[in-house]
Amino acid sequence: MNPNWDNIDSQVTIQQESIASFFVHYLKFFSGKDRHSASELDIYNALAYTIRDHIIEKWLETKKLYNNNEPKRVYYLSMEYLLGRLFTNNIINLGADEQFKKGLKKLGVNWEDFSTWERESALGNGGLGRLAACFLDSMATLNLPAVGYGLRYEYGIFRQDICQGYQVEEPDEWLKFDNIWEMKRVEHTVPVHFGGEVEVYHIDGVEKHNWCPSYTVLGIPYDMPVVGYGNNIINTLRLWSAKVSEEFNLQDFNQGNYIDAVSEKVEGETLTKVLYPDDRTESGRELRFRQQYFFVCCSIQDIIRKFKKESNDFRDFPKKAVIQLNDTHPSISVSELMRILVDEEDINWDLAWEITSKSFGYTNHTILPEALEKWPVEFFQRHLPRHLQIIYELNQRFLQKISVMHPGDNDILRRMSLVEEYPQKKIRMAHLAIIGSTSVNGVSEIHSEILKSQVMPDFYKSFPNRFNNKTNGITPRRWLLQANPDLADLITQKIGKDWVCDLSKLKQLEKYVDDKAFSKQFRKIKATNKEKLAQLIKEKTGVVVKNDAIFDVQIKRIHEYKRQLMNILHVIHLYCELRENKDHKGPQRVFLFAGKAAPGYYMAKMIIKLILNVAKVINNDELINDKIKVVFIPNYKVSMAEVIIPATDISEQISTAGKEASGTGNMKFALNGALTIGTLDGANIEIMNEVGKDNIFTFGLDIDEIKTKRQSNYQPNELYEQNPKIKKVVDLIQSNFFSFNESGIFDPICNSLLSEDQYFIFADFDSYLDCHEKILQEYRNEKTWTKKAILNVARMGKFSSDRTIKEYAEDIWKVSPVFPKKAKKS
Ligand SMILES: *Cc1c(COP(=O)(O)O)cnc(C)c1O
């Protein structure tokens, strides 16, 4: 052993004095550049490496801490993480902000100027992936021994370009340059098997199974540090990348089938090529299915490897590990853990099931039926034959139990079965997740109630204690401290900095609501943020908007249930009124949209096209004298949200009641002092309860009224005939006023509204218009508006993801924080 080896453990913690020399070192020896030849990207890279060194020291310490304590660990399984940029976030969470500023001063380098050179990590579609990212931040900040598992997609969510008003998808090449935040861990590579057959044999009269797969793919882990805020804890996000194994599939080469061997290689590596750009409907279904198994298989093997370091008795497994499933995507885990315990660890079925069903928690994210995944039995037969047997066996035993609970009720067996028989034989993955979990949770109070009463009533009646609610949250580090630094500073000046890790402290701001100086500063900050947004709008769209306009914003995935269509119909209505010379007093109104549509979702793409065509007409109409502007900013992503949200006055959260499970965009806006116009849906209801009815604008049918409407004979065409406002707007669209030269392109939108209006846009239209009218009146009173905005900020404490994660840790996971021992005084 090298006698100096121990020195590696002594910390080389970066001091302010050494930051500059680390930076210069990286610039010179990693990039081979000096101050004359360095590009901005080189400077960003050198800065990021410098920060990474700082992180790695603490990362090693955290690993040591967890290894010494051997606590129960949380494994968070999510197919998506929408992390956004990490550079600024890491510096802030490390508390190295000032150190970096001062340390780099003598070089004249301001680190903040280079943050936009980072290619953002966008391995998710929308809210579900961003939630996973906020949860990682909170788990690290709360000292919870947690590991996030995910897939390292070579291409994240597509880049959205706009071409002649249509969305065009381009690949997101986020790995084109070095990804400084990841470290490849080849030593923890795992094999993942697919296909083949199952052999049955007997030992001492006991039936055993041997899965002989037909091919094998390797999972290579890449680790990313997750920096806790101000607590020196660095957790790990482990992302798996697929690689075809020459070792396992060598026979093809040996037999001279070079081409087959190579094409199999390409095929194997497509497993982690691309994120499916839709969290609502499935496309490329079979590949997606294999992707899910690849993810689960890698992650469960890794969890078991870690468990075995600390115990050789699997009965301890539920005391040492809890696996949280972020939606049904990773639910094959239940059958995978059973397979390993029964086939590989030789544990009897009953004990294996006891261990498995104590180890999982399942979070449901949507009640839209198309998102409750069901996989054709054929897929299992082709790729996972042994899992299919296990699922059938589980189902048989489960239905046996249910039939005892409900004697003679065959219908309940059919409804609860893991297997759906008609029209095609499929496995209901949500049912597998429920029976394999100790906890099933929804993501807002109302959503959890709907799960119990409408989506899974049979399961709720059979296992009432399993069901619970965990209302979503957002991390205040990214969504206030980082995104809105001026407001964060103002808050800290008034109430101290404790709010960053205890968001309920914001309540103390209430005593400043009538403080004139405070209100003035608050408004000033919003004004500055608006200037920045106006700049961004000009840069991205060429549209010039006034800095002091009312910014009315809807940014989220484009989906019919989110009702961007209702928003743009309202804009068209306003435009008609202005054209008819209704007086218009007050500031310019800017209606801002951003969001991606799933590439195969025709209606959503046509809604984007309608918004862009309406924007073109209105923005170029001199008759309305700049009273309203409409903008669609392409390629919505986390870093864009960070600019838009702090500048927003009005946050549009207008989904058809009952459709949005929670929403988290709604929380980000209110925390930054925007007022919500929203339906009584998802977390909007809880936001209303917190901020008070006077400080939010709600409208429209509630969940029960929507249900009644759906059951009655809803006739949108009658509303069209009876309501002149609706008629005028629809007629204008149908007259090709917004589609001159593209005659008829919006007919599918109009026809769908007139014949069906699935999302009750006409039913809510008047109420929505009235609500906007009321908002406009209120906005004109600067004093009361500011007061309401301040009260929104002050009362959003509940929606910190720290609160959410504490509830998961206490109620579901039974996991405690781990703190380093205080150094003993010598
Ligand atoms: C917060 C967030 C979402 C979720 O927004 P909702 O309004 O809750 O749908 C989606 N995308 C990004 C980039 C986000 O930051």
Ligand as a Chemical Component Dictionary entry (heavy atoms), coordinates in Angstrom:
data_LIG
# 
_chem_comp.id                   LIG 
_chem_comp.type                 NON-POLYMER 
_chem_comp.pdbx_formal_charge   0 
_chem_comp.three_letter_code    LIG 
# 
loop_
_chem_comp_atom.comp_id 
_chem_comp_atom.atom_id 
_chem_comp_atom.alt_atom_id 
_chem_comp_atom.type_symbol 
_chem_comp_atom.charge 
_chem_comp_atom.model_Cartn_x 
_chem_comp_atom.model_Cartn_y 
_chem_comp_atom.model_Cartn_z 
_chem_comp_atom.pdbx_ordinal 
LIG C1 C1 C 0 -43.275 23.599 -13.645 1  
LIG C2 C2 C 0 -43.044 23.178 -15.027 2  
LIG C3 C3 C 0 -44.021 22.449 -15.713 3  
LIG C4 C4 C 0 -45.355 22.082 -15.098 4  
LIG O1 O1 O 0 -46.274 23.114 -15.343 5  
LIG P1 P1 P 0 -47.855 22.908 -15.125 6  
LIG O2 O2 O 0 -48.389 24.292 -15.301 7  
LIG O3 O3 O 0 -48.015 22.426 -13.719 8  
LIG O4 O4 O 0 -48.317 21.966 -16.147 9  
LIG C5 C5 C 0 -43.769 22.081 -17.017 10 
LIG N1 N1 N 0 -42.607 22.413 -17.640 11 
LIG C6 C6 C 0 -41.660 23.125 -17.012 12 
LIG C7 C7 C 0 -40.422 23.482 -17.755 13 
LIG C8 C8 C 0 -41.838 23.534 -15.695 14 
LIG O5 O5 O 0 -40.872 24.231 -15.089 15 
# 
loop_
_chem_comp_bond.comp_id 
_chem_comp_bond.atom_id_1 
_chem_comp_bond.atom_id_2 
_chem_comp_bond.value_order 
_chem_comp_bond.pdbx_ordinal 
LIG C1 C2 SING 1  
LIG C2 C3 SING 2  
LIG C2 C8 DOUB 3  
LIG C3 C4 SING 4  
LIG C3 C5 DOUB 5  
LIG C4 O1 SING 6  
LIG O1 P1 SING 7  
LIG P1 O2 DOUB 8  
LIG P1 O3 SING 9  
LIG P1 O4 SING 10 
LIG C5 N1 SING 11 
LIG N1 C6 DOUB 12 
LIG C6 C7 SING 13 
LIG C6 C8 SING 14 
LIG C8 O5 SING 15 
# 
